[in-house]
């Protein structure tokens, strides 16, 4: 069997797509868990409402919702696809997305908290700004390379241990996303240059 290709799974920020750039007060102190793959469980409040950014006029709600709060926000359509195809444990935390006028734009959205992370970055080849006092961790990655010997063979989707807010997607799951017309996604190949935070 040929080895798989892997990609960073990124949000596609466009003028047409909506943007979430704030969290409600009850999530401000606890959202770090869902950004890093730690289960939130009963710490996640009921009835969460997220609002589209008022200074960004886009109204389209894609399947991977662009945001600046470092969470994986997904549409209701994306949840069953991830449950069936991702092959990884995901905690789905529900929220309703409201538009610029306070109206419900999408009532059934989720924070997709992919649980756990994998330490499989090739630290000799990966370029970026390292976290002070935490060996093997990055604040910013500018060019990511994986160590094939450390990549878990059974996972199609996982968090990067060196920077847990980043998701890695395997080529077969990417193909499934493309076949299902998943919107709001951008794929970054290993070794491709960028500025990933």
Secondary structure, 3 states (H helix, E strand, C coil): CCCCCEEEEEECCCCCECCECCCCHHHHCCHHHHHHCCCCHHHCCCCCEEECCCCCCCCECCCEECECCCCCEECHHHHHHHHHHCCCCEEEEEEEEECCCCCEEEEEEEEEEECCCECCECCCCCEEEECCCCCCCEEEEEECCECCCCCCCCCCEEEECCEEEEEEEEHHHHHHHHHCCCCCEEEEECCCEEEEC
